Amino acid sequence: MEQVGSAKEFPSQNIISRRPVGIAMSSLVSPGTPSYPPSTYPPSIHPASPEQDNVSQSHGGHSITLLRTPERLGPHSQPYSLEDGGNAAIQPGNQLSAELTERHVNMMAFSQCVGIGLFLQAGRVIYLAGPGLGAIAYIVTGTVLWSCAACLGEMTALFPVKGPIIEFPRRFLDESLGYTAGWMTWFSWIVLVAAELVAITHIFQFRYPQEHLQAARYPDPTLEFYPSASPAVYVLCFFLIMLTFNMLPVRWFGRLEYIFGTIKMLFIIALILFNVIIHIQQPVKRGAFWTYNEPYSFAARNMTLPNKDVVQGDAGRLLGVWEAMTTCLFGMIGFETIAITAAENKDLRTEETVKIGTRKISLRIITLYTLATFTVGLNVPYTYPTIVDNAVISFGFGQNSAFVASPVINRLRVWPYIVNDFIIFSATTAGANGLYNASRTLHALASIHEVWPNWGPVQALRRRLERTNYGVPHAAVVLSACFGLMGFLACNPDSQKILGRMVRCCVVSMMITYGLVAASFIEFYKSVEGAAAGQTMEVVDIYNPLVRQLYDRSNPRYPYRSHGQCLRAYYAVLACSLFVIFNGWRTFISPVNIKDFFGCYIAVGCLLPSYHQSLFDAMLTDSYQILLMAMISTMYQIKFWGWDPRKWRRRVSDNRLERPQPMTADSVPRRGQLTLVAAGEMADGPRRVENIRRFGRWLLVWLK
């Protein structure tokens, strides 16, 4: 087979650089079994001529273009290597440092999720759904994000690539959708950083209404923390803190986030115990579960619309629960941090970080958020004035937190200040993690040549963003941080509405991305099942049973699988679609804001921060996000196929199941699985000791 092109003619693949992570293909081939080097096609499988770069095939009536990549074009092209993850074009100065451990990754994801969402919006959830249904809303919303995280986790565990949110939609759906998912993800993270900065300025404006203090008979006449400095001062100071953290080597960043995440977890547990204790002791005697009894209720009894109409009965409760679920979403964004850190994790095989981390973060966030909302709902009724919020899109201040209202209602000093100050700490660390995710997403985009226009200055910028220093993409960090300067919008008098729109923007962008990831898993599942059964031509030497075992989800060494995961993927696609479509349903209720509705189409491309309220509001609406996704995807279709939509085709890679080679788990027994010694395998005394030891190791895995 003749040489088709050098590696420089092809975009670098989005693959991490690490030590060997899979079984060498040569070791899997039994004697006498025909084997083909990974740089060539078996002639019986791909008879296309070597001069043909792209191969068009028809599957189910759909035209698909299979892209040949350098490692499979011919014997003279760059061979597949486990040492470089299959990316022949990668340069030493572009690699991320694999220095994170499982404990670092777990707490980075936890710290990312626990920002301002839980503390500032749990009260809004209770108001919309009621104390009982509010806790249930967190559970239901958590199952959606858990399903999305499990989809991403299984794909990343089998193929630990850099930028998985980009790579898997690109491989299994369409390249344009993968690149769109990457830009939408990066955009949502930089908006989240700005939102955390704006929220910090709100927390510094802590002033509890005196009439509510008097109604609760609070011991002090005032309860406030309101420095006279401009919000811009706080934005600048905390912006520099977030930026400094991200300039550190990733090992030190992981260590700091482990400490911060542990502090957050302990504080939430303390809040849960605090609310349980004051409910039992009841400094103000009201009776057990008094917020569930008359004149209050387990569930909110109505839903107030923007036009002040009130929807009563079951319809009102249903609308309230739906709005509460959309409110819960922002506080849970960040599960995908586990997968984003895969390129910088040094023990994926032995520690099974992706599998354990995905399950840990899901269980921890859902459990702690649900318990925190349930326990604070025991002390704060859903009609309490400071948590009442009928605005369509808004975000409150520290005095609007249910966790601040709880000690006030029970006439406890100091605790309101502790909670308020902790929210500042929580927002700062979550913003630092958001900047980490944004920079790694941008770095992954920069490693793909085709993502960027073929224009000299743009390609120079791309190469700069791809470069790393001591394993940290400093240029990507700085550029992402610059967009975080949208936090100076906190100086706007309507910063409460701006913060709400930032949050809505982040939520809608991530729901679109999560939906694409779940849809990618469905195609991934079909491909892997076909490879395991030997019914696909996408894998070299597919007729070797040892090769097929790498893709067998029932194989004991398969890195990560969940029961019913394919059904959960369909569930995630449906739920994310509903969240995107109906996330802003109240904006269509009369009186409709015509300026915002039409502004979302007029302001396309205006992604720079603006102080013009109507333009900025329109920029952050649901319709804008959907249109932005469609525009980015369309631009890539035009780039690939031209302006004629009739020529547009689905564009995927033909060796998507081989880059890098599938990873297998080395831990025996598998981490997170409790395997006890059965009776008869050893004497009773040693068996009990061994089982106690195994139980302790199993418990430590899930608690660490």
Protein Blocks (a to p, Z undefined) as FASTA:
>chain_A
ZZfbdfklpccddddddddfbdcfklmpcghiacddfkbccfklmmccfklmbacddeeh
iacdddddfklnbmkbccddfklnopakbcfklcccdfbcfklmmmmmmmmmmmmlmmmm
mmmmmmmnojklmmmmmmmmmmmmmmmmmmmmmmmmmmccehkllmmmmmmmomklmmmm
mmmmmmmmmmmmmmmmmmmmmmmmgccdfklmmmnopabfbdcdddfbdfklmmmmmmmm
mmmmmmpcfklmmmmmmmmmmmmmmmmmmmmmmmmmmmmnomaagbehklmmcfbdfbdc
bdcdfkopacehjllmmmmmmmmmmmmmmmmgoklmmmmmmmmccblmlnommmmmmmmm
mmmmmmmmmmmmmmmmmmmcfkbfklgcfbfbdcddfklpmklmmmmmnopghklmmmmm
mmmmmmmmmmmmmmmmmmmmmmmmmmpmklpccdfklmmmmmmmmpceehiafklmmmmm
mmmmmmmmmmpmklmmmmmmmmmmmmmmmmmmmmmmmmmmmmmmmmmmmmmnopackbgh
klpmklmmmmmmkbmklmbdcehklmmmmmmmmmmmmmmmmmmmmmmpccddfklmmmmm
mmgoiabccfbfklmmmmmgmklmmmmmmmmmmmmmmmmnojblklpccdddfklmlccc
ddddfbdcdehiacdddehjacfklmmmmmmmmmmmmmmmmmZZ
